[in-house]
Amino acid sequence: MEKHNLAQEFPQYKEKIHDLKMQNAHFKKLFDDYDKTDNHIHRIESGAEVAIDEHLNELRTHRVFLKDQLYNLLQQ
C-alpha cells in the first residue's frame, strides 16, 4: 500500500510537473485534488481510516480520472 505520487508515476515529467504547478492554476487545482485523493486512499488502505469498499472504489476511480487529466496536460 504505497502512495501514488504523481512525480513517481511520471518520472519523465518531474520538472514539467513542478513548472505547471507554478504556472498553470488549472493544473495546480487538479494536482492538489489528486494529491488529496491519493492521501485519503492511502489512509484507508493503511488502516488509519475506515471506509466501505464502495467509497474506496469511488476514490480510486476519481484518482484515475484526475491522473488521466493531469497526464493529458503534461503531454501538451
Stockholm file with secondary structure:
# STOCKHOLM 1.0

chainA/1-76         MEKHNLAQEFPQYKEKIHDLKMQNAHFKKLFDDYDKTDNHIHRIESGAEVAIDEHLNELRTHRVFLKDQLYNLLQQ
#=GR chainA/1-76 SS CCCCCHHHHCGGGHHHHHHHHHHCHHHHHHHHHHHHHHHHHHHHHTTSSCCCHHHHHHHHHHHHHHHHHHHHHHHC
#=GC SS_cons        CCCCCHHHHCGGGHHHHHHHHHHCHHHHHHHHHHHHHHHHHHHHHTTSSCCCHHHHHHHHHHHHHHHHHHHHHHHC
//
